[in-house]
């Protein structure tokens, strides 16, 4: 699942992942993401920090509570040491700063999914 309120970013991330064989669901708000996670298991979530209805790190914490084994990656254009620490403490598996190249994104996604399978 990809969670971002910026439609262009959402479409780009979705396109990159689909092109490489991933099934992708999208959400533009934290509430929409929570509903989807509560009703369907996902292998991975890419979460933006700035969402219109919640902070992405708070959303990450809630998703981690519901689906602790799901890979959760924060992807943000507003990186800070504080947010990075909060995200890792809340259960993030990775913290990426926009703009992210498709190669970097795919490398992290594949690595984190592989790590989850081997855990």
Buried (B, 14 or more C-beta within 10 A) or exposed (E): BBBBBBEEBBEBBBEBBEEEEBEBBBBBBBBBBBEBBEEEEBBBBBBBBBBEEBBBBBBBBBBBEEBEEBBBBBBBBEBEEEBBEBBBEBBBBBBBBBEBEBEEBBEBBEEBBEEBEEE
